[in-house]
Amino acid sequence: MNLNEALLQYGAVGLIAILALIAVRELFKREVQAHKDETARADRLEVELKKLNETIQQQYLTVLAQATAAMSEAFDVIKAADGTKRDKRRR
């Protein structure tokens, strides 16, 4: 005798118990599927975030290199201007 037959012997109470077990099983299956879906979504978003961070880092390096070159050029211009002023003062 299986569980369903044993519960059906109790009539309406057994039927309610069977329906409750089926409902619990279905709810559990839904929760397991939802967990799998959310895990897959989190994994996908993690990959996207890594790609975005890599892109930002590459752009940051490019801008940083440009800013360094601009600062170097500015210092050179300041040195040249300062040297020109010193030469004029010496004359």
N, C-alpha and C positions, 0 to 999 in steps of 0.2 A: 504494500500500500504506500503510495507516495504522499507527499505533504498536502497536495490539493484534495485528494480523496479523504484524507483524515480531517481536513478543515470543513469539507462539505458535509460531513456527518453531523456537524454542529449547526447546520441550517444557515439562517441569516447571519449569525455571528461569524460563522466560518467563511461565508461569502464576502462579508465585509473585510475579514482578515486577508483573504486572497486578493481583493481589490487594493487593499492598503499595501500589500507586498508588491503588487505590480506597479503601483504608483511610486513607491520608494525606489524600485529598480529603475523605472524610467527617469525619475529625478536624478538618480545617481549617474545614469548614462549621460544625461544632459550636462551635469556638472563636469564629468570627465571630459566630454567633448569641448565644453567651454574652456576648460583648463588647457587642453591641447591647442585650441585656437589662440588663446591669449599668449601661450608660450611661443607659438609660431610668429605671432605679431610682434612680440617683444624681440625675438631673434632678428626679424626683418628690420625693425626700427634700430636695433643696435648696429647692424651693418650699415644702414643709411647714416647713422650718426658718426660712425668711424670715417666714412667717405667724406662727409661734410667737414669733420675736423681736419682731415688731411688736406682738403681743398683750402680751408682757412689758413692752415699752417703754411702752405705753399704761397698763398697770396701775401701772408704776413712777411715771409722771408723776402719776397720780391720788393715789397714796399720798404722794408727795413734796409735792404741793399740800396735802394734809390735814395732813401733819406740819408744814409751814411755818405753816399757819393755827393749829395747836395751839401751836406755839412762840410765835407772835405773841400769842396769847391768854394764855399763861403769863407772858410778859414784861409784858403789860398788868396782869395780876393782881399780879405782884411789884411793879410801879411803884405801883399803887394801895395795896397793903399798906404799902410803904415810905413813901408819902406820908402815910398814916394815922398811922404811928408818929411821923413827924416833927411832924405836927400835935399829937399828944398830948404830945410832949416840949416843944414850944414853950409849951404852956399851963401 
